[in-house]
Each structure stands twice: as structure tokens, then as C-alpha cells.
Amino acid sequence: MRKNISSRSPYEDAVGYSRAVRVGGSVWVAGTTATVDGVVVGVGDPYEQARVAFGIALNAVRTAGLEAKDVVRTRMFVVDIAHFGEVGRAHQELFDEIRPVSTMLQVSAFAHPDHLVEIEMEAHLAPQGWRARLGS
């Protein structure tokens, strides 16, 4: 069964996407920026933008019924790879013990010129029989 998760962003209807989609025990979160109520948060601050974007993406995971411990993959897109340390610090603060696989890529631009970071996230629940074997 498929469940679409909305963040009520006006871009969802304009572009035709969902903030996240859950199918079975898996959740995929769309590219997420530090935009709250149409305002870019942390203009000029890649750490703050990453922190806010991770929070919005993780909220979508939680709305879908999973938790941070279920996140298995993150992707971080930045307009300047020199921000690696600042964006990485925001990731480490959230996922230090969880340690999902992760990728950071430099891109040439985002839809809004004030965006410095965009985050994608995937979360999966282990099947019941596997949880005990995985120690979770």
C-alpha cells in the first residue's frame, strides 16, 4: 500500500510531487531545502540550512511512521563543496550512532538562489524476523 506524505508546500501541487512516499516498510523523502512557509532559513549559512533541511526531512520520515534509526541513506547536495565540513557536522549531529550510507555532491545551482543545501533521505524498517538478528 502506498502513502503519500505532504509538507503542504505550494511546490508539491505546482510540480506534482510528495514530500515523502511510504510503500510497505520503506520511505523515500524528496529533495528538501531549508524553506519554511516560503522563507529560506539560514541564508548564507550552510550548517543552519543543512540542520533545518534534515529536520524537515526527518519529520516526513516520522510522519510516515518511521524514526531516525530507520534512516539507511542520505544524500546531501551543495552548491559549494567547500561547505563539506559544515554540512557534514549537521549530518553527524543527527546520525552519529545511526550512520546511514551517505553521499555529498556539488551541484551548479538550486531553484532558489539562496539555497546552499538540499537533502534526500531513505528509511526502511527491517522485516520482523530480521530485527532480533540485527540487534535492534
C-alpha positions in Angstrom: 0.0 0.0 0.0 1.3 3.5 -0.9 1.0 6.5 1.4 1.9 10.0 0.1 3.2 12.4 2.8 2.7 16.1 2.2 4.5 19.0 3.8 1.9 21.4 2.4 4.5 23.1 0.3 2.9 25.0 -2.6 5.6 23.5 -4.8 4.1 20.0 -4.3 1.0 20.9 -6.3 2.8 23.1 -8.8 5.3 20.4 -9.6 3.3 17.3 -8.8 5.3 15.6 -6.1 5.1 14.5 -2.5 7.5 15.4 0.3 7.7 11.6 1.0 6.2 8.4 -0.1 5.9 5.2 2.0 5.4 1.8 0.4 5.4 -1.0 2.9 8.2 -0.5 5.3 10.2 1.9 3.1 10.1 5.7 3.0 11.7 8.0 0.4 12.0 11.7 1.1 12.2 14.1 -1.8 14.9 16.8 -2.1 14.4 19.0 0.9 15.7 22.5 1.5 15.7 24.9 4.5 12.5 26.6 3.3 9.8 27.2 6.0 6.5 28.8 5.0 8.1 30.1 1.8 11.1 31.7 3.5 14.6 30.3 3.1 16.1 29.8 6.6 19.8 30.4 7.3 20.6 32.4 4.2 24.3 32.3 3.7 24.8 29.6 6.4 25.2 26.1 5.1 25.3 24.5 8.5 22.0 26.1 9.5 20.4 25.2 6.2 21.5 21.6 6.5 20.2 21.4 10.1 16.8 22.8 9.1 16.6 20.6 5.9 17.5 17.5 7.9 14.8 18.4 10.4 12.1 18.8 7.7 13.1 15.5 6.0 13.2 13.6 9.3 9.8 15.0 10.2 8.5 13.5 6.9 10.0 10.1 7.9 8.3 10.3 11.3 5.0 11.3 9.8 5.3 8.2 7.7 5.7 6.1 10.9 9.5 5.5 10.9 12.2 7.0 13.1 15.8 8.4 12.7 17.2 4.9 13.5 15.4 3.6 10.4 17.2 6.0 8.0 19.6 4.0 5.9 20.7 6.5 3.2 21.1 10.3 3.0 22.2 12.4 0.0 23.4 16.0 0.5 23.6 18.3 -2.5 25.6 21.5 -2.0 26.4 24.4 -4.3 29.9 24.6 -2.9 31.8 21.5 -1.8 33.9 23.8 0.5 30.8 23.6 2.8 31.5 19.9 3.3 32.6 20.3 6.9 29.6 22.5 7.9 27.0 20.3 6.2 28.8 17.1 7.4 28.6 18.4 11.0 24.8 18.8 10.8 24.6 15.2 9.5 26.9 13.9 12.2 24.9 15.6 14.9 21.8 13.9 13.8 23.1 10.5 12.7 26.3 9.9 14.8 25.3 6.5 16.1 22.9 5.5 13.3 25.5 6.0 10.5 23.4 5.7 7.3 25.2 5.4 4.0 25.7 8.9 2.7 26.7 10.9 -0.4 27.6 14.6 -0.7 27.6 16.1 -4.2 28.3 19.6 -5.5 25.7 20.9 -8.0 25.7 24.1 -10.0 22.5 25.6 -8.6 19.2 25.1 -6.9 15.7 26.5 -7.9 16.1 29.4 -5.3 19.4 31.3 -5.4 19.6 31.4 -1.5 19.6 27.6 -1.2 23.0 26.2 -0.4 22.0 22.7 0.6 19.3 20.1 -0.4 18.8 16.8 1.4 17.3 13.5 0.4 16.6 10.6 2.8 15.6 7.0 2.7 14.4 4.9 5.6 13.5 1.2 5.8 12.0 -1.0 8.5 13.7 -4.3 8.8 11.3 -7.2 8.5 10.2 -8.5 11.9 12.3 -11.7 11.7 15.4 -9.7 11.0 15.1 -7.3 13.9 16.3 -9.7 16.5 19.2 -10.9 14.3 20.3 -7.3 13.6 20.3 -6.5 17.3 17.6 -3.8 17.1 
